[in-house]
Amino acid sequence: MQYKRIIIKVGTNVITQENGLLNEPVLKELVSQIAQLKKKGAEVVLVSSGAMGAGRPFVRLREKCNRVLERQILAAVGQTRLMNTYDRLLQKHGFLCAQVLATKEDFRDRRHYLNMKSCLEGLLQDEILPIVNENDVISVSELMFTDNDELAGLLSAMLNVEALIILSTVDGVMDRDPKEKGAKVISVVKPKHKNIHEGITSEKSLFGRGGMLTKCRIAERMSKLGITTHIANGKTKNILLDIFNNKSAGTLFPPAKKVSGIKKWIAHAEGQERGIAIVNKCAEEVLVAKDKAASLLPVGITKVTGDFEKGDIIRVENEKGKRVALGVAQYSSQKAKEFIGKSGKKPLIHYDYLFIIN
């Protein structure tokens, strides 16, 4: 496959032991593989969990410490240990790394989004390995990602990567419950695979917040955005090199189609909407039709809620409340309300800035 630009996401349980201490032999092996990929000319971004796990064995928390504060303290202590380990291991291969901490707020508006993209692009051009993690010290409630799988997906769309590799402690997506006899890894998941969720449980990882269900959903979304995704076991020897050299490893989600960079950004903007445009049945059918590109015109809108300005993300729903699309508003909610049901008016969302959810 010889990808030119990839994002590698490493889960907490891949790089930590059961007691929470960093598993340095595993880290050493992964860093060695990343160094080999970089020497082959690949641009690599590493999304690494493990800060809280790395800090856990060294912190004695107060009995009355709440969960949010506990998360902040463990991450603050553990992040330095995590980065020091990566830096030391990478230097042996002649590479530098850079710490990048992110919250959902960094993806909330286009300016923040482009600033972060510019920084990451600069690091890649200088052959520095960006190591990205959620900023757990300040990420609370609405600022939190679902987990680092979501962050990896956002970055994949931002940087227009060719592939996202999600490393976990399982061999891939199973065709049934892994505890059942005869359960096997699904090697390739096609866009219309009907039984993909049958073998997925809602169990979360030991120290992390994610699980296979989240990983699968991220992979499916990446496929729709034209990004190849692999889910594999990070503790398998040479796993990154095997994937890079097109050897059968883990589960592959092939890309379904090519999507523009702006639409990739919009596709991951759920939860950041400033308003909702409700459309009638006819408008919905026109928007989701695959044979023709269409913009959202006021004539098909029946209601507008929320307070938004030009450039804000808004959600499109049908009259039953089902999500239809996400897009960038071309004018304010005040003007949108004035134009409801009227023909001959400028689109509220132009096709170039409209992402169909279903």
BALOBA-1460 file (C-alpha; in Angstrom, 3 decimals):
// residues 358
<rec num="1" residu="m" x="0.000" y="0.000" z="0.000"/>
<rec num="2" residu="q" x="2.914" y="2.325" z="0.749"/>
<rec num="3" residu="y" x="0.833" y="5.146" z="2.213"/>
<rec num="4" residu="k" x="2.367" y="8.615" z="1.956"/>
<rec num="5" residu="r" x="0.525" y="10.108" z="4.927"/>
<rec num="6" residu="i" x="-0.950" y="8.132" z="7.809"/>
<rec num="7" residu="i" x="-2.276" y="8.596" z="11.317"/>
<rec num="8" residu="i" x="-1.538" y="5.904" z="13.867"/>
<rec num="9" residu="k" x="-3.710" y="5.786" z="16.975"/>
<rec num="10" residu="v" x="-2.370" y="3.793" z="19.914"/>
<rec num="11" residu="g" x="-4.739" y="2.812" z="22.720"/>
<rec num="12" residu="t" x="-3.950" y="3.033" z="26.418"/>
<rec num="13" residu="n" x="-3.972" y="-0.726" z="26.953"/>
<rec num="14" residu="v" x="-1.496" y="-1.262" z="24.115"/>
<rec num="15" residu="i" x="1.251" y="0.747" z="25.771"/>
<rec num="16" residu="t" x="0.515" y="0.237" z="29.477"/>
<rec num="17" residu="q" x="0.654" y="-2.751" z="31.757"/>
<rec num="18" residu="e" x="-2.234" y="-3.893" z="33.966"/>
<rec num="19" residu="n" x="-0.870" y="-1.784" z="36.843"/>
<rec num="20" residu="g" x="-0.867" y="1.304" z="34.617"/>
<rec num="21" residu="l" x="2.911" y="1.545" z="34.177"/>
<rec num="22" residu="l" x="4.123" y="2.197" z="30.656"/>
<rec num="23" residu="n" x="5.009" y="-0.976" z="28.772"/>
<rec num="24" residu="e" x="8.366" y="0.168" z="27.425"/>
<rec num="25" residu="p" x="9.160" y="-2.951" z="25.341"/>
<rec num="26" residu="v" x="5.918" y="-2.414" z="23.387"/>
<rec num="27" residu="l" x="6.612" y="1.309" z="23.029"/>
<rec num="28" residu="k" x="10.147" y="0.574" z="21.833"/>
<rec num="29" residu="e" x="8.837" y="-1.819" z="19.165"/>
<rec num="30" residu="l" x="6.173" y="0.634" z="17.933"/>
<rec num="31" residu="v" x="8.614" y="3.555" z="17.796"/>
<rec num="32" residu="s" x="11.062" y="1.406" z="15.824"/>
<rec num="33" residu="q" x="8.368" y="0.623" z="13.250"/>
<rec num="34" residu="i" x="7.301" y="4.266" z="13.018"/>
<rec num="35" residu="a" x="10.931" y="5.259" z="12.439"/>
<rec num="36" residu="q" x="11.172" y="2.724" z="9.614"/>
<rec num="37" residu="l" x="8.021" y="4.089" z="8.013"/>
<rec num="38" residu="k" x="9.387" y="7.629" z="8.203"/>
<rec num="39" residu="k" x="12.646" y="6.502" z="6.618"/>
<rec num="40" residu="k" x="10.576" y="5.062" z="3.751"/>
<rec num="41" residu="g" x="9.193" y="8.560" z="3.186"/>
<rec num="42" residu="a" x="5.854" y="8.269" z="4.989"/>
<rec num="43" residu="e" x="4.476" y="11.252" z="6.884"/>
<rec num="44" residu="v" x="3.246" y="9.991" z="10.239"/>
<rec num="45" residu="v" x="1.103" y="11.512" z="12.968"/>
<rec num="46" residu="l" x="0.807" y="9.538" z="16.197"/>
<rec num="47" residu="v" x="-2.291" y="9.854" z="18.375"/>
<rec num="48" residu="s" x="-1.291" y="8.317" z="21.663"/>
<rec num="49" residu="s" x="-3.419" y="7.611" z="24.697"/>
<rec num="50" residu="g" x="-1.783" y="6.578" z="27.952"/>
<rec num="51" residu="a" x="-1.218" y="9.798" z="29.904"/>
<rec num="52" residu="m" x="-3.673" y="8.973" z="32.669"/>
<rec num="53" residu="g" x="-2.481" y="5.382" z="32.804"/>
<rec num="54" residu="a" x="1.131" y="6.522" z="32.991"/>
<rec num="55" residu="g" x="0.359" y="8.868" z="35.873"/>
<rec num="56" residu="r" x="-1.840" y="6.502" z="37.871"/>
<rec num="57" residu="p" x="0.903" y="4.458" z="39.641"/>
<rec num="58" residu="f" x="2.680" y="7.599" z="40.891"/>
<rec num="59" residu="v" x="-0.206" y="9.598" z="42.320"/>
<rec num="60" residu="r" x="-1.957" y="9.042" z="45.639"/>
<rec num="61" residu="l" x="-5.264" y="10.855" z="45.223"/>
<rec num="62" residu="r" x="-7.281" y="12.301" z="48.068"/>
<rec num="63" residu="e" x="-10.347" y="10.274" z="49.082"/>
<rec num="64" residu="k" x="-12.732" y="13.124" z="48.236"/>
<rec num="65" residu="c" x="-11.178" y="13.856" z="44.844"/>
<rec num="66" residu="n" x="-13.929" y="13.971" z="42.205"/>
<rec num="67" residu="r" x="-13.610" y="12.193" z="38.852"/>
<rec num="68" residu="v" x="-12.927" y="15.323" z="36.808"/>
<rec num="69" residu="l" x="-10.114" y="16.486" z="39.110"/>
<rec num="70" residu="e" x="-8.741" y="12.941" z="39.273"/>
<rec num="71" residu="r" x="-8.559" y="12.861" z="35.481"/>
<rec num="72" residu="q" x="-6.797" y="16.216" z="35.370"/>
<rec num="73" residu="i" x="-4.194" y="15.290" z="37.985"/>
<rec num="74" residu="l" x="-3.372" y="11.882" z="36.512"/>
<rec num="75" residu="a" x="-3.058" y="13.330" z="33.014"/>
<rec num="76" residu="a" x="-0.874" y="16.247" z="34.155"/>
<rec num="77" residu="v" x="1.566" y="13.884" z="35.857"/>
<rec num="78" residu="g" x="1.408" y="11.125" z="33.247"/>
<rec num="79" residu="q" x="1.697" y="13.239" z="30.082"/>
<rec num="80" residu="t" x="5.266" y="14.301" z="30.894"/>
<rec num="81" residu="r" x="6.311" y="10.690" z="31.518"/>
<rec num="82" residu="l" x="4.655" y="9.569" z="28.300"/>
<rec num="83" residu="m" x="6.324" y="12.240" z="26.160"/>
<rec num="84" residu="n" x="9.726" y="11.764" z="27.798"/>
<rec num="85" residu="t" x="9.577" y="8.086" z="26.902"/>
<rec num="86" residu="y" x="8.629" y="8.757" z="23.282"/>
<rec num="87" residu="d" x="11.313" y="11.438" z="22.961"/>
<rec num="88" residu="r" x="14.048" y="9.177" z="24.338"/>
<rec num="89" residu="l" x="13.095" y="6.249" z="22.093"/>
<rec num="90" residu="l" x="12.754" y="8.378" z="18.950"/>
<rec num="91" residu="q" x="16.114" y="10.077" z="19.422"/>
<rec num="92" residu="k" x="17.792" y="6.682" z="19.074"/>
<rec num="93" residu="h" x="16.442" y="6.595" z="15.505"/>
<rec num="94" residu="g" x="17.422" y="10.193" z="14.744"/>
<rec num="95" residu="f" x="13.934" y="11.727" z="14.912"/>
<rec num="96" residu="l" x="12.349" y="14.496" z="16.953"/>
<rec num="97" residu="c" x="8.820" y="14.481" z="18.315"/>
<rec num="98" residu="a" x="6.467" y="17.308" z="19.236"/>
<rec num="99" residu="q" x="3.638" y="17.303" z="21.763"/>
<rec num="100" residu="v" x="0.241" y="18.491" z="20.522"/>
<rec num="101" residu="l" x="-2.634" y="18.582" z="23.015"/>
<rec num="102" residu="a" x="-6.153" y="19.143" z="21.703"/>
<rec num="103" residu="t" x="-9.722" y="19.660" z="22.851"/>
<rec num="104" residu="k" x="-12.975" y="19.685" z="20.895"/>
<rec num="105" residu="e" x="-12.897" y="23.459" z="21.060"/>
<rec num="106" residu="d" x="-9.909" y="23.384" z="18.692"/>
<rec num="107" residu="f" x="-12.217" y="21.932" z="16.021"/>
<rec num="108" residu="r" x="-15.179" y="24.179" z="16.773"/>
<rec num="109" residu="d" x="-14.624" y="26.935" z="14.235"/>
<rec num="110" residu="r" x="-12.814" y="27.188" z="10.938"/>
<rec num="111" residu="r" x="-10.076" y="29.546" z="12.197"/>
<rec num="112" residu="h" x="-9.032" y="27.286" z="15.071"/>
<rec num="113" residu="y" x="-9.224" y="24.330" z="12.731"/>
<rec num="114" residu="l" x="-6.909" y="25.917" z="10.144"/>
<rec num="115" residu="n" x="-4.443" y="27.124" z="12.813"/>
<rec num="116" residu="m" x="-4.061" y="23.600" z="14.160"/>
<rec num="117" residu="k" x="-3.793" y="22.157" z="10.660"/>
<rec num="118" residu="s" x="-1.040" y="24.643" z="9.794"/>
<rec num="119" residu="c" x="0.977" y="23.649" z="12.855"/>
<rec num="120" residu="l" x="0.705" y="19.935" z="12.102"/>
<rec num="121" residu="e" x="1.543" y="20.441" z="8.430"/>
<rec num="122" residu="g" x="4.647" y="22.388" z="9.456"/>
<rec num="123" residu="l" x="5.818" y="19.621" z="11.781"/>
<rec num="124" residu="l" x="5.347" y="17.017" z="9.045"/>
<rec num="125" residu="q" x="7.289" y="19.096" z="6.530"/>
<rec num="126" residu="d" x="10.192" y="19.306" z="8.984"/>
<rec num="127" residu="e" x="10.030" y="15.523" z="9.496"/>
<rec num="128" residu="i" x="9.093" y="15.932" z="13.164"/>
<rec num="129" residu="l" x="6.679" y="13.345" z="14.566"/>
<rec num="130" residu="p" x="3.578" y="15.051" z="16.021"/>
<rec num="131" residu="i" x="2.312" y="13.117" z="19.037"/>
<rec num="132" residu="v" x="-1.267" y="14.170" z="19.696"/>
<rec num="133" residu="n" x="-3.361" y="13.492" z="22.773"/>
<rec num="134" residu="e" x="-6.509" y="14.942" z="24.261"/>
<rec num="135" residu="n" x="-5.725" y="17.749" z="26.685"/>
<rec num="136" residu="d" x="-7.181" y="15.956" z="29.706"/>
<rec num="137" residu="v" x="-6.023" y="18.727" z="32.034"/>
<rec num="138" residu="i" x="-8.627" y="21.144" z="30.649"/>
<rec num="139" residu="s" x="-10.996" y="18.786" z="28.768"/>
<rec num="140" residu="v" x="-14.159" y="18.462" z="30.839"/>
<rec num="141" residu="s" x="-17.794" y="17.784" z="29.894"/>
<rec num="142" residu="e" x="-18.571" y="19.367" z="26.520"/>
<rec num="143" residu="l" x="-14.888" y="19.840" z="25.669"/>
<rec num="144" residu="m" x="-14.176" y="16.105" z="25.819"/>
<rec num="145" residu="f" x="-13.854" y="13.826" z="22.826"/>
<rec num="146" residu="t" x="-15.667" y="10.497" z="23.043"/>
<rec num="147" residu="d" x="-12.133" y="9.094" z="23.182"/>
<rec num="148" residu="n" x="-8.880" y="9.338" z="21.210"/>
<rec num="149" residu="d" x="-10.442" y="7.286" z="18.400"/>
<rec num="150" residu="e" x="-12.692" y="10.277" z="17.708"/>
<rec num="151" residu="l" x="-9.690" y="12.627" z="17.879"/>
<rec num="152" residu="a" x="-7.788" y="10.421" z="15.420"/>
<rec num="153" residu="g" x="-10.762" y="10.534" z="13.046"/>
<rec num="154" residu="l" x="-10.948" y="14.325" z="13.240"/>
<rec num="155" residu="l" x="-7.234" y="14.638" z="12.515"/>
<rec num="156" residu="s" x="-7.453" y="12.160" z="9.632"/>
<rec num="157" residu="a" x="-10.065" y="14.326" z="7.961"/>
<rec num="158" residu="m" x="-8.159" y="17.528" z="8.770"/>
<rec num="159" residu="l" x="-4.859" y="16.353" z="7.280"/>
<rec num="160" residu="n" x="-6.393" y="14.477" z="4.347"/>
<rec num="161" residu="v" x="-4.459" y="11.322" z="5.200"/>
<rec num="162" residu="e" x="-4.533" y="8.211" z="3.061"/>
<rec num="163" residu="a" x="-4.944" y="5.862" z="6.008"/>
<rec num="164" residu="l" x="-5.855" y="5.706" z="9.677"/>
<rec num="165" residu="i" x="-4.412" y="2.801" z="11.658"/>
<rec num="166" residu="i" x="-6.129" y="2.127" z="15.003"/>
<rec num="167" residu="l" x="-4.061" y="-0.111" z="17.270"/>
<rec num="168" residu="s" x="-5.847" y="-1.908" z="20.089"/>
<rec num="169" residu="t" x="-5.307" y="-5.113" z="22.077"/>
<rec num="170" residu="v" x="-7.595" y="-7.177" z="19.830"/>
<rec num="171" residu="d" x="-6.762" y="-8.615" z="16.428"/>
<rec num="172" residu="g" x="-9.551" y="-6.774" z="14.624"/>
<rec num="173" residu="v" x="-13.334" y="-6.778" z="14.229"/>
<rec num="174" residu="m" x="-14.779" y="-10.238" z="14.877"/>
<rec num="175" residu="d" x="-17.579" y="-11.955" z="12.956"/>
<rec num="176" residu="r" x="-19.328" y="-12.771" z="16.252"/>
<rec num="177" residu="d" x="-18.822" y="-12.346" z="19.994"/>
<rec num="178" residu="p" x="-15.083" y="-12.999" z="20.558"/>
<rec num="179" residu="k" x="-15.965" y="-15.261" z="23.495"/>
<rec num="180" residu="e" x="-17.856" y="-17.630" z="21.209"/>
<rec num="181" residu="k" x="-16.079" y="-20.660" z="19.816"/>
<rec num="182" residu="g" x="-14.976" y="-20.242" z="16.215"/>
<rec num="183" residu="a" x="-15.031" y="-16.441" z="16.253"/>
<rec num="184" residu="k" x="-12.833" y="-15.077" z="13.462"/>
<rec num="185" residu="v" x="-11.460" y="-11.712" z="12.431"/>
<rec num="186" residu="i" x="-13.246" y="-10.024" z="9.531"/>
<rec num="187" residu="s" x="-10.372" y="-9.198" z="7.202"/>
<rec num="188" residu="v" x="-12.240" y="-6.666" z="5.026"/>
<rec num="189" residu="v" x="-15.366" y="-4.667" z="5.836"/>
<rec num="190" residu="k" x="-17.114" y="-3.400" z="2.735"/>
<rec num="191" residu="p" x="-19.335" y="-0.288" z="2.883"/>
<rec num="192" residu="k" x="-22.563" y="-2.317" z="2.876"/>
<rec num="193" residu="h" x="-21.447" y="-5.076" z="5.257"/>
<rec num="194" residu="k" x="-24.681" y="-5.980" z="7.082"/>
<rec num="195" residu="n" x="-23.363" y="-8.014" z="10.018"/>
<rec num="196" residu="i" x="-20.455" y="-5.833" z="11.070"/>
<rec num="197" residu="h" x="-21.832" y="-4.981" z="14.518"/>
<rec num="198" residu="e" x="-22.819" y="-8.531" z="15.543"/>
<rec num="199" residu="g" x="-19.470" y="-9.368" z="17.116"/>
<rec num="200" residu="i" x="-19.006" y="-6.003" z="18.770"/>
<rec num="201" residu="t" x="-19.735" y="-5.520" z="22.455"/>
<rec num="202" residu="s" x="-20.108" y="-2.203" z="24.251"/>
<rec num="203" residu="e" x="-17.312" y="-3.041" z="26.704"/>
<rec num="204" residu="k" x="-14.789" y="-0.279" z="27.365"/>
<rec num="205" residu="s" x="-11.046" y="-0.783" z="27.699"/>
<rec num="206" residu="l" x="-9.417" y="-1.187" z="31.109"/>
<rec num="207" residu="f" x="-7.990" y="2.334" z="31.411"/>
<rec num="208" residu="g" x="-9.292" y="4.077" z="28.280"/>
<rec num="209" residu="r" x="-12.788" y="5.389" z="27.485"/>
<rec num="210" residu="g" x="-13.166" y="3.715" z="24.121"/>
<rec num="211" residu="g" x="-14.148" y="0.279" z="22.864"/>
<rec num="212" residu="m" x="-14.468" y="-1.675" z="19.629"/>
<rec num="213" residu="l" x="-17.907" y="-0.217" z="18.896"/>
<rec num="214" residu="t" x="-16.468" y="3.309" z="18.809"/>
<rec num="215" residu="k" x="-13.544" y="2.182" z="16.677"/>
<rec num="216" residu="c" x="-15.865" y="0.531" z="14.192"/>
<rec num="217" residu="r" x="-18.053" y="3.622" z="13.898"/>
<rec num="218" residu="i" x="-15.019" y="5.831" z="13.326"/>
<rec num="219" residu="a" x="-13.711" y="3.400" z="10.696"/>
<rec num="220" residu="e" x="-17.063" y="3.386" z="8.880"/>
<rec num="221" residu="r" x="-17.139" y="7.164" z="8.821"/>
<rec num="222" residu="m" x="-13.555" y="7.323" z="7.536"/>
<rec num="223" residu="s" x="-14.543" y="4.959" z="4.735"/>
<rec num="224" residu="k" x="-17.343" y="7.326" z="3.684"/>
<rec num="225" residu="l" x="-14.807" y="10.158" z="3.635"/>
<rec num="226" residu="g" x="-12.448" y="8.267" z="1.340"/>
<rec num="227" residu="i" x="-9.909" y="7.312" z="4.023"/>
<rec num="228" residu="t" x="-8.688" y="3.725" z="4.396"/>
<rec num="229" residu="t" x="-8.844" y="2.480" z="7.993"/>
<rec num="230" residu="h" x="-7.177" y="-0.496" z="9.670"/>
<rec num="231" residu="i" x="-8.050" y="-1.892" z="13.116"/>
<rec num="232" residu="a" x="-5.341" y="-4.226" z="14.405"/>
<rec num="233" residu="n" x="-3.512" y="-5.530" z="17.454"/>
<rec num="234" residu="g" x="-0.764" y="-3.118" z="18.487"/>
<rec num="235" residu="k" x="1.111" y="-5.842" z="20.344"/>
<rec num="236" residu="t" x="1.507" y="-8.021" z="17.244"/>
<rec num="237" residu="k" x="5.114" y="-8.019" z="16.045"/>
<rec num="238" residu="n" x="5.735" y="-5.787" z="13.004"/>
<rec num="239" residu="i" x="2.040" y="-4.928" z="12.745"/>
<rec num="240" residu="l" x="2.629" y="-1.460" z="11.254"/>
<rec num="241" residu="l" x="5.146" y="-2.750" z="8.719"/>
<rec num="242" residu="d" x="2.803" y="-5.584" z="7.727"/>
<rec num="243" residu="i" x="-0.069" y="-3.150" z="7.132"/>
<rec num="244" residu="f" x="2.208" y="-0.792" z="5.231"/>
<rec num="245" residu="n" x="3.452" y="-3.656" z="3.047"/>
<rec num="246" residu="n" x="-0.074" y="-4.852" z="2.217"/>
<rec num="247" residu="k" x="0.095" y="-8.046" z="4.279"/>
<rec num="248" residu="s" x="-3.114" y="-9.394" z="5.769"/>
<rec num="249" residu="a" x="-3.367" y="-7.954" z="9.281"/>
<rec num="250" residu="g" x="-6.374" y="-6.975" z="11.364"/>
<rec num="251" residu="t" x="-9.523" y="-5.571" z="9.761"/>
<rec num="252" residu="l" x="-9.469" y="-3.310" z="6.715"/>
<rec num="253" residu="f" x="-12.151" y="-0.711" z="5.965"/>
<rec num="254" residu="p" x="-11.496" y="0.345" z="2.330"/>
<rec num="255" residu="p" x="-12.406" y="3.871" z="1.192"/>
<rec num="256" residu="a" x="-15.789" y="4.328" z="-0.427"/>
<rec num="257" residu="k" x="-15.288" y="7.621" z="-2.269"/>
<rec num="258" residu="k" x="-13.294" y="10.837" z="-2.420"/>
<rec num="259" residu="v" x="-14.524" y="13.797" z="-0.386"/>
<rec num="260" residu="s" x="-13.241" y="17.399" z="-0.313"/>
<rec num="261" residu="g" x="-11.277" y="18.690" z="2.668"/>
<rec num="262" residu="i" x="-14.005" y="21.140" z="3.702"/>
<rec num="263" residu="k" x="-16.612" y="18.375" z="3.728"/>
<rec num="264" residu="k" x="-14.300" y="16.206" z="5.833"/>
<rec num="265" residu="w" x="-14.198" y="18.998" z="8.387"/>
<rec num="266" residu="i" x="-17.980" y="19.376" z="8.305"/>
<rec num="267" residu="a" x="-18.499" y="15.616" z="8.642"/>
<rec num="268" residu="h" x="-16.880" y="15.703" z="12.083"/>
<rec num="269" residu="a" x="-18.731" y="18.798" z="13.286"/>
<rec num="270" residu="e" x="-21.572" y="16.954" z="15.039"/>
<rec num="271" residu="g" x="-22.131" y="18.472" z="18.454"/>
<rec num="272" residu="q" x="-20.900" y="21.873" z="17.254"/>
<rec num="273" residu="e" x="-24.110" y="22.953" z="15.493"/>
<rec num="274" residu="r" x="-25.400" y="26.441" z="16.266"/>
<rec num="275" residu="g" x="-28.813" y="25.843" z="14.752"/>
<rec num="276" residu="i" x="-31.180" y="23.491" z="12.926"/>
<rec num="277" residu="a" x="-32.970" y="23.772" z="9.584"/>
<rec num="278" residu="i" x="-36.003" y="21.496" z="9.258"/>
<rec num="279" residu="v" x="-36.919" y="20.512" z="5.708"/>
<rec num="280" residu="n" x="-40.001" y="19.017" z="4.083"/>
<rec num="281" residu="k" x="-40.083" y="15.593" z="2.465"/>
<rec num="282" residu="c" x="-39.470" y="16.907" z="-1.053"/>
<rec num="283" residu="a" x="-36.371" y="18.851" z="-0.003"/>
<rec num="284" residu="e" x="-35.033" y="15.836" z="1.885"/>
<rec num="285" residu="e" x="-35.406" y="13.608" z="-1.177"/>
<rec num="286" residu="v" x="-33.567" y="16.138" z="-3.340"/>
<rec num="287" residu="l" x="-30.692" y="16.484" z="-0.853"/>
<rec num="288" residu="v" x="-30.059" y="12.741" z="-0.400"/>
<rec num="289" residu="a" x="-30.466" y="11.834" z="-4.083"/>
<rec num="290" residu="k" x="-27.235" y="10.278" z="-5.342"/>
<rec num="291" residu="d" x="-27.655" y="11.185" z="-8.995"/>
<rec num="292" residu="k" x="-27.530" y="14.964" z="-8.539"/>
<rec num="293" residu="a" x="-25.741" y="17.457" z="-6.271"/>
<rec num="294" residu="a" x="-28.128" y="19.849" z="-4.537"/>
<rec num="295" residu="s" x="-27.908" y="22.825" z="-2.194"/>
<rec num="296" residu="l" x="-30.328" y="23.543" z="0.640"/>
<rec num="297" residu="l" x="-32.777" y="26.162" z="-0.645"/>
<rec num="298" residu="p" x="-35.134" y="28.148" z="1.629"/>
<rec num="299" residu="v" x="-38.159" y="26.979" z="-0.390"/>
<rec num="300" residu="g" x="-37.790" y="23.501" z="1.138"/>
<rec num="301" residu="i" x="-37.277" y="24.700" z="4.717"/>
<rec num="302" residu="t" x="-40.235" y="24.618" z="7.101"/>
<rec num="303" residu="k" x="-38.570" y="25.825" z="10.302"/>
<rec num="304" residu="v" x="-35.269" y="27.287" z="11.554"/>
<rec num="305" residu="t" x="-34.152" y="27.102" z="15.191"/>
<rec num="306" residu="g" x="-31.130" y="28.437" z="17.028"/>
<rec num="307" residu="d" x="-29.091" y="31.603" z="16.722"/>
<rec num="308" residu="f" x="-26.311" y="31.366" z="14.130"/>
<rec num="309" residu="e" x="-24.258" y="33.579" z="11.848"/>
<rec num="310" residu="k" x="-22.722" y="33.112" z="8.418"/>
<rec num="311" residu="g" x="-19.986" y="30.466" z="8.610"/>
<rec num="312" residu="d" x="-21.485" y="28.560" z="11.555"/>
<rec num="313" residu="i" x="-22.228" y="24.845" z="11.409"/>
<rec num="314" residu="i" x="-25.934" y="23.969" z="11.302"/>
<rec num="315" residu="r" x="-27.790" y="20.656" z="11.186"/>
<rec num="316" residu="v" x="-30.473" y="19.684" z="8.687"/>
<rec num="317" residu="e" x="-33.324" y="17.493" z="9.929"/>
<rec num="318" residu="n" x="-36.508" y="16.169" z="8.343"/>
<rec num="319" residu="e" x="-39.928" y="16.821" z="9.857"/>
<rec num="320" residu="k" x="-39.664" y="13.639" z="11.964"/>
<rec num="321" residu="g" x="-36.471" y="14.835" z="13.637"/>
<rec num="322" residu="k" x="-34.117" y="12.540" z="11.722"/>
<rec num="323" residu="r" x="-30.676" y="13.991" z="10.939"/>
<rec num="324" residu="v" x="-30.175" y="14.501" z="7.209"/>
<rec num="325" residu="a" x="-27.035" y="16.613" z="6.825"/>
<rec num="326" residu="l" x="-24.530" y="19.036" z="8.324"/>
<rec num="327" residu="g" x="-23.395" y="22.200" z="6.605"/>
<rec num="328" residu="v" x="-22.007" y="25.713" z="6.794"/>
<rec num="329" residu="a" x="-24.611" y="28.491" z="6.895"/>
<rec num="330" residu="q" x="-24.292" y="31.056" z="4.098"/>
<rec num="331" residu="y" x="-26.159" y="33.684" z="6.127"/>
<rec num="332" residu="s" x="-27.587" y="34.305" z="9.608"/>
<rec num="333" residu="s" x="-30.507" y="32.597" z="11.329"/>
<rec num="334" residu="q" x="-32.428" y="35.895" z="11.237"/>
<rec num="335" residu="k" x="-32.291" y="36.040" z="7.445"/>
<rec num="336" residu="a" x="-32.924" y="32.277" z="7.193"/>
<rec num="337" residu="k" x="-36.170" y="32.681" z="9.147"/>
<rec num="338" residu="e" x="-37.244" y="35.492" z="6.839"/>
<rec num="339" residu="f" x="-36.658" y="33.283" z="3.778"/>
<rec num="340" residu="i" x="-38.499" y="30.152" z="5.031"/>
<rec num="341" residu="g" x="-40.580" y="28.620" z="2.227"/>
<rec num="342" residu="k" x="-39.659" y="31.293" z="-0.315"/>
<rec num="343" residu="s" x="-38.349" y="30.511" z="-3.804"/>
<rec num="344" residu="g" x="-35.662" y="32.426" z="-5.682"/>
<rec num="345" residu="k" x="-33.536" y="32.965" z="-2.570"/>
<rec num="346" residu="k" x="-29.848" y="32.172" z="-2.028"/>
<rec num="347" residu="p" x="-29.162" y="28.662" z="-0.646"/>
<rec num="348" residu="l" x="-28.864" y="28.496" z="3.135"/>
<rec num="349" residu="i" x="-26.210" y="25.799" z="2.605"/>
<rec num="350" residu="h" x="-24.356" y="25.493" z="-0.684"/>
<rec num="351" residu="y" x="-23.635" y="21.966" z="-1.927"/>
<rec num="352" residu="d" x="-19.871" y="22.509" z="-1.571"/>
<rec num="353" residu="y" x="-20.391" y="23.021" z="2.169"/>
<rec num="354" residu="l" x="-23.009" y="20.309" z="2.725"/>
<rec num="355" residu="f" x="-22.274" y="16.816" z="4.089"/>
<rec num="356" residu="i" x="-25.099" y="14.254" z="3.843"/>
<rec num="357" residu="i" x="-25.156" y="12.103" z="6.976"/>
<rec num="358" residu="n" x="-27.259" y="9.223" z="5.623"/>
